[in-house]
Amino acid sequence: MSRRAEIADAAISTLARDGMRGLTHRAVDRAAGLPEGSASYYFRTRQALLQATVERLAELDSTDMAPGTGMPPGTGLPAPSGQDLDAFAAAAARIVESWLTSGRERQLARYELALEATRRPELRQALVASGATIRAMVASQFAAAGVRQPGQRAADFVAFLDGLLFDQIAGAGARELTSADLRAAIRALLASVTGCRDDGAT
């Protein structure tokens, strides 16, 4: 892992634990266990540190979703080879479950960044760019499965998944979804968004 990635990971942890107000170069140095001044050496401004954090989140998410390379093992989306959407739904459910558990810290950091982005246009641009990468990955899966308008359907699907994640982590809903609940919810969501029936027809 590069020093830049190490610092960005520490920034994610700091955001999740202390919020945007707690994100300082000095706090990130402490979280990373690095000498004071390390974070500011690599990222001179707060905006540079925020930008690096957004890019690191996108990198980690893309790794989770990449076919055959997801972490933990088995969480990546299936390769785009014309498969039906059942395998995609099962893989997506595993990814979401990992983001609700081992990856929860990343989601909390993302929410902090999203709120800050409403006041910082340059940060908003970085978030939109990182989100486009994830949507493109989903769109490629939808296209391989023969879904019509895969780009638009992927955008809808990711938006709905974002809502599911938020509800489970920070929303007002009291119900905690099990693994089976997640699989069923995501399969139903896929059927609604893509127009594919449970038998795989469109």
Buried (B, 14 or more C-beta within 10 A) or exposed (E): EEEBBBBBBBBBBBBBBBBBEBBBBEBBBEBBEBEEEBBBEBBEEBEBBBBBBBBBBBBBBBEBBBBEEBBEEEBBBBBBEEBBBBBBBBBBBBBBBBBBEEBBBBBBBBBBBBEBBEEBEEBBEBBEEBBEEBBBBBBBBBBBBBBEBBBBBBBBBBEBBBEBBBEBBEEEEEEEBEEEEBBBBBBEBBBEBBEBEEEEEE
